Amino acid sequence: MPNSNAKLHSNHRAGREASRRELVSRSLQSAQHCLENQDFGTAYAHYLLVLNLAPELKITVKETFQFTLFKWAEELDSLARIQDLFNCYEQALELYPNDEVICNSMGEHLFRMGFRDEAAGYFHKAVKLNPDFADARENFYRVANWLVERWHFIMLNDAKRNLTYLRAIESAVRSGSRSVLDIGTGTGILSMFAKKAGASFVYACELSKTMYELARDVVAANNMEREIKLLHLKSLDIEIPKHIPERVSLVVTETVDAGLFGEGIVESLIHAWEHLLLQPKPKNQDISAGDYGRVIPASATIFGMAVECKEIRRHHRVGMQEVAGVCLSNSVQFFSPTYAAAGSEETVEPYTTEKLSRIPGGYRALTEPCQVMAVDFNNLQELKSLAARKPWKLSLPVTEGGILDAVVVWFVLQLDEEHSLSTSPSEETCWEQAVYPVQGLLDYSVKTGDTVMMEVCCQDCYLKIQKISSLPSECGMDVSDRDDTLSLGNEAELCNALAGLQTSTEQDGSTPVCVLESTEIALLNDTAYHECFKAAMSKVLLSLNPSKDLHSMDVDGHGSGINLQENQSTSSLGVDPDALYILDVSEGFSILPIIAGKLGPVRAYSSVEKDQHQAALHVIAEANHFPKETLEFWLSHLEEESVVLQRPKSDKLWSIIILDVIETSGLIQQEVMEKAAISRCLLHSGGKIFPQYVLVYGMLVESESLLLESAVQGTEPTLGFNIAPFINQFKVPVRVYLDLSTLPCVPLSKPAELLRLDLMSPLQNSPSREVKVQICKSGRVTAIPFWYHIHLDEEHSLDTSDESSHWKQAAVVLDEPIPVQVGDELVLDVQHHKSNISITVKR
């Protein structure tokens, strides 16, 4: 009987195995059939079944499974079935937990949906699994800039700042503050200062998941994981005794930005005083520090001054009345987002930031520095009154005449009675300054004796400086710094003062307003850019339609040749056989289609998306007197906006396609070569892509600044604490938004051509190239700044390193400096992958 039972079991197992193999085979066939019919959802379900029944096939079907997963995920994404999409990836990662391609794809979906912390985790894992996986590496670099902002590196390298905080914390702990809460701990450095100083209980909170996990690793590496309690919480959500057992005697924080209040320090300290801190020390009472609450920093004083600065001006005010023959004057008013923020009900940052000591062209103070306000962080009632306080007026006497471009703000952070930090532009500091650009005035010039007027308030967690204006000295107006009303002697004096006062709200209500990003305003002010495009487009159009004298085709009717208005009145552009089609798919606001429309019988298509931008272009087109048919908005013609590059009509091709090749940041646009490949198929004979090719230039430099801004340099700046290996995981090899004209560096070589990207002749392209560079000055190579010569054709090119250019530059920062001597030769291995340029140095 036992032998008989064993035989039955054996036969049963064999039958089950045969059934399994048959089911796997049928499922594989069904999956293949579904793929052929593009039924990716069903194909994915079949592959899941196969892999669960036959794990031994994982390697065999891996690539086909990945393809099916990605196609099905795209479909789910388009149907907004987000939970199903994530379920699919979770199932896939259970089957292939160490697959870098699936991890990277999951991260891409998460990033597109705004889950940056989670996306970073998947990108980071993909890079760890395969450091040579270029897609994952580039994705991780992009998201790292979001998650760990670059100022963390600069701040941690600021030994003076770190030491000042350490001394203040040590003083507080020695005087009796034994329990400490670190709000917005970041890497945990202030918490570790408190523990090193001898605090009995240290708590730290951090909202960012990435920074919380980073702090956890840092604290553990410094053997303090049992002594510092980390909370993944916003401080406003901390409850007693749920998260911490009792009120603390000391709160330390550095949740300040260039404008002091922008990271929410006032709101978090109000909550801390009400719910987390011991009561403040009563006046004139001598009690132990451990029995009352206090805050580091204790207070802050904000200062400001008016400045003239060409660089700020060109990013916030359109200074041209005419650009490449297109009249802008009086047709539309352009403003940057800071102007919109002044009158907006939304919470919008009302300032930009600049490191004034390194701003191109420098700046000139028009007034003496003046105290804007002071705040006591140890006074709950004062903190509460900030938001409720009515706006007050502030006046700054002009001490030097010039052009009023901005009010610049900085502060002195008083940590305690002995220790302070200043963010003044005259100080060597890790902080930038807050810049409030002046916009909307009729006249920006001021002279000695005039007064710069402004209104100050603390609203929506921001210091707002608005209604900036100038009051001429001849008005003789008496202005009190902080009165809510202007002090005027009589009605005649009032009329005289108002006549001279150019407020930022004084604008023609009938003139359309268009808000542009500061980089878009800088582009509008880039005369060389528009003139270069005008000349290159004229050359192409003339070659395609030689019978027309393009230079005389003045749409105002003033030219010596064809009058376009008369021509178009008798022939609709829609059927004009001579009409040439031009498509501008550059990102953001662009007037290139209008420039093209003034060159002759063309149909110019703009790809701007925002209604406000389209309205502004319409107004400019009308102000330049040519019919609406000349300018059209391409996206309104598309059934599927994701497929921007296609024929203008079924029987037409493009004469010119303008691509955005270089980002303002100094990087190459993503997928530009793929876009160029599609564009080449959409051009008729003689048509051109602009630019036709791009040359990448670079040079070797020694720059301590770039090192400090890119990675934490060992344990010395962090006062012996081991932080560098953890935060440096988030360093990126390329620094962007650089100004080479003011970058503190020593050139060690002459500029060299590194790479050619040809959009019209792809056979001339190579994804990698070796370049020999001769050393002309001894030193240490720390970085390789690079920029571009953008060739619209052989005759017309743009240099992105020009000081008047709206583009910034970028630099590859080396992991380790390389000592060099005059006459040495280094070999640069230059590679281009998507938007990423990587440069490695060989001896």
Buried (B, 14 or more C-beta within 10 A) or exposed (E): EEEEEEEEEEEEEEEEEEEEEEBBEEBBEBBEEBBEEEBBBBBBBBBBBBBEBBEEBBEEBBEBBBEBBBBBBBBBBEEEBEEBBBEBBEBBBEBBEEBBBBBBBBBBBBBEBEBBBBBBBBBBBBBBBBEEBEBBBBBBBBBBBEBBBBBBBBBBBBEEBBBBBBBBBBBBBEBBBBBBBBBBBBBBBBBBBBBBBEBBBBBBBBBBBBBBBBBBBBBBBBEBBEBBBBBBBBBBEBEEEEBBEEBBBBBBBBBBBBBBBBBBBBBBBBBBBEEBBBEBBEEEEEEEBBEBBBBBBBBBBBBBBBBBBBBBBBBBBBEBEEBBBBBBEEBBBBBBBBBBBBEEEEEEBBBBBBBBBBBBBBBBBBBEBBEBBBBBBBBBEBBBEBBEBEBBBBBBBBBBBBBBBBBBBBBBBBBBEEBBBBBBBEBEBBBBBBBBBBBBBEEBBBEEEBBBBBBBBBBBBBBBBBBBBBBBBEBEBEBEEEEEEBEBEEEEBEEBBBEBBBBBEEBEEEEBBBBBBBBBBBBBBBBBBBBBBBBBBBBBBBEBBEEBBBEEBBBBEEBEEBBBBEBBEEBEBEEBEBBBBBBBBBBBBBBBBBBBBBBBBBBBBBBBEEEBBBBBBBBBBEBBBBBEBBBBBBBEEEEEEEEBBBEBEEEBBBBBBBBBBBBBBBBBBBEBBEBBEBBBEBBEEEBBBBBBBBBBBBBBBBBBBBBBBBBBBEEEBBBEBBBBEBBBBBBBBBBBBBBBBBBEBBBBBEBBEBBBBBBBEEEEBEEEBEBEBBBBBBBBBBBBBBBBBBBBBEEBBBBBBBEBBBBBBBBBBBEEBBEBEEEBEBEBEBBBBBBBBBBBBEE
